[in-house]
Amino acid sequence: MKKLFILAVIVGVFLYSQGASAEDTSTNSLGFAAGGTYGLGLSYSHDTTIWGVQVTALPIWDEHDGGRVFGGINLKRNFHENGKVGLYGSLGVAGGFWRENEVDCDWDNQTQTDNCIESVDEDWGVIAGPGVGMQVIFWGNMMFRFELPLAFRYSPSGYGLSPIPNTALMYRW
């Protein structure tokens, strides 16, 4: 039991020291992202030399017409970065909900009235999976990310497995 406690303390100190050194060189990024496991919309990323997290969201909603709400979160494990190019692995989850309220009217010449039919088209979907990506830093603070995840997707219309690429263009500080 005493050996297990000592081992736990050593592992804890090691992990803390890794985290402390990683926090000293952390960066933040803000921009736009789109993809299977990124989601779609405005994106914020916080990265250290080892780990990173990226959150993306885009709500567009109207009370009468409906709209779309997309979002995602992506956890990263940086493999290598030299200040210009970086390679990483990731695990991401994204989802979306959309609704369109439509009114279709046909004019009836005999009765001189509109025959209107209201329809609601709504659906949702979730995508999750691991991926491998590369980021390129240019103009000092601009960053472009490209990632290819192997995404498991599920929606009421079915499920599947597909590689849906992710991209992001962000300003980094």
C-alpha positions in Angstrom: 0.0 0.0 0.0 2.9 2.4 0.9 4.5 1.7 -2.5 1.3 2.4 -4.3 1.0 5.7 -2.5 4.6 6.7 -3.3 4.0 5.7 -7.0 0.8 7.9 -7.1 2.7 10.9 -5.6 5.5 10.5 -8.1 3.1 10.2 -11.0 1.1 13.3 -9.7 4.3 15.4 -9.4 5.3 14.3 -12.9 1.9 15.2 -14.4 1.9 18.5 -12.5 5.3 19.5 -13.7 4.3 18.6 -17.3 1.1 20.8 -17.0 3.0 23.7 -15.3 5.6 23.8 -18.2 2.8 23.6 -20.8 0.8 26.5 -19.2 3.9 28.7 -19.6 3.7 28.5 -23.4 -0.1 28.4 -23.9 -1.7 30.2 -26.8 -5.3 31.3 -27.7 -6.9 31.4 -31.1 -10.1 32.9 -32.5 -11.5 32.4 -35.9 -13.8 30.3 -38.0 -14.1 26.5 -38.3 -16.1 24.0 -40.3 -16.1 20.3 -40.4 -17.4 17.0 -39.3 -16.1 17.0 -35.7 -15.4 20.7 -35.4 -18.9 21.9 -36.0 -19.6 25.1 -37.9 -19.1 28.7 -37.0 -17.1 31.0 -34.7 -14.3 29.0 -33.0 -12.1 29.5 -30.0 -9.0 27.4 -29.2 -6.7 27.2 -26.2 -3.5 25.2 -26.7 -0.5 24.3 -24.6 2.6 22.5 -25.9 0.9 19.1 -25.1 -2.9 19.5 -25.0 -5.5 21.8 -26.6 -9.3 22.3 -26.8 -11.3 24.0 -29.5 -15.0 25.0 -29.2 -17.1 26.0 -32.2 -20.7 27.3 -32.3 -23.1 29.0 -34.8 -26.6 29.7 -33.7 -28.9 31.2 -36.4 -32.5 31.1 -35.3 -35.8 33.0 -36.1 -39.0 32.5 -34.3 -41.1 32.2 -37.4 -38.8 30.7 -40.0 -36.7 28.4 -37.8 -33.0 28.2 -38.4 -29.9 26.2 -37.6 -27.8 25.7 -34.5 -24.4 24.0 -34.9 -21.6 23.4 -32.4 -18.7 21.2 -31.5 -15.8 20.5 -29.1 -12.5 19.1 -30.1 -9.8 17.8 -27.7 -6.2 17.8 -29.1 -3.0 16.0 -28.3 0.0 17.8 -29.9 2.6 15.4 -31.3 5.1 18.0 -32.6 5.2 21.7 -33.3 8.2 23.8 -34.5 6.6 27.2 -34.5 5.5 27.0 -38.2 3.9 23.6 -38.6 2.4 21.3 -36.0 1.0 17.7 -36.1 -1.7 16.6 -33.7 -4.3 13.9 -32.9 -7.8 14.8 -31.8 -11.1 13.5 -30.5 -14.1 15.6 -31.4 -17.9 15.7 -31.0 -20.2 18.0 -33.0 -23.9 18.3 -33.5 -26.6 20.3 -35.1 -30.3 21.0 -35.1 -32.2 22.7 -37.9 -35.8 23.6 -38.6 -37.5 25.3 -41.6 -41.0 26.5 -41.3 -42.4 27.0 -44.8 -45.8 28.1 -46.2 -46.6 27.0 -49.8 -49.6 28.8 -51.4 -51.3 28.0 -54.7 -53.8 30.5 -56.1 -57.1 28.8 -57.1 -58.7 30.8 -60.0 -62.1 29.2 -59.6 -62.6 30.1 -56.0 -60.3 33.1 -56.1 -58.6 32.0 -52.8 -55.1 30.9 -51.7 -54.7 27.3 -50.8 -51.9 27.4 -48.3 -50.1 24.5 -46.7 -47.8 25.0 -43.8 -44.9 22.5 -43.4 -42.2 22.1 -40.9 -38.9 20.4 -41.9 -36.7 19.6 -38.9 -33.8 17.2 -38.2 -30.7 16.8 -36.0 -27.4 15.0 -36.2 -24.4 14.1 -34.0 -20.9 13.3 -35.2 -18.0 12.0 -33.1 -14.6 10.4 -33.7 -10.8 10.6 -33.6 -8.7 12.4 -36.2 -5.2 13.4 -37.3 -4.5 16.9 -38.3 -1.9 19.5 -39.2 -1.7 23.2 -38.5 0.3 25.8 -40.4 1.2 29.2 -38.9 1.8 32.0 -41.3 2.1 35.8 -41.2 3.3 35.5 -37.6 -0.1 35.0 -35.9 -2.4 33.4 -38.5 -3.1 29.7 -38.3 -4.7 27.3 -40.7 -5.8 23.8 -39.5 -6.7 20.8 -41.6 -7.8 17.6 -40.0 -9.2 14.3 -41.3 -11.3 12.5 -38.6 -12.9 9.1 -38.9 -16.3 10.2 -37.9 -19.2 8.1 -36.6 -22.4 10.0 -37.5 -25.9 9.4 -36.1 -29.2 11.1 -36.9 -32.9 9.9 -37.0 -32.4 9.1 -40.6 -29.6 6.6 -39.9 -26.0 6.2 -39.0 -22.7 5.8 -40.8 -18.9 6.0 -40.7 -17.2 8.5 -42.9 -14.2 10.8 -43.1 -15.6 14.4 -43.0 -12.6 16.9 -43.1 -12.3 19.8 -40.7 -10.7 23.1 -41.5 -10.1 26.3 -39.4 -8.7 29.7 -40.1 -7.8 31.5 -36.9 -5.8 34.4 -35.4 -3.4 33.2 -32.7 -1.9 35.1 -29.7 
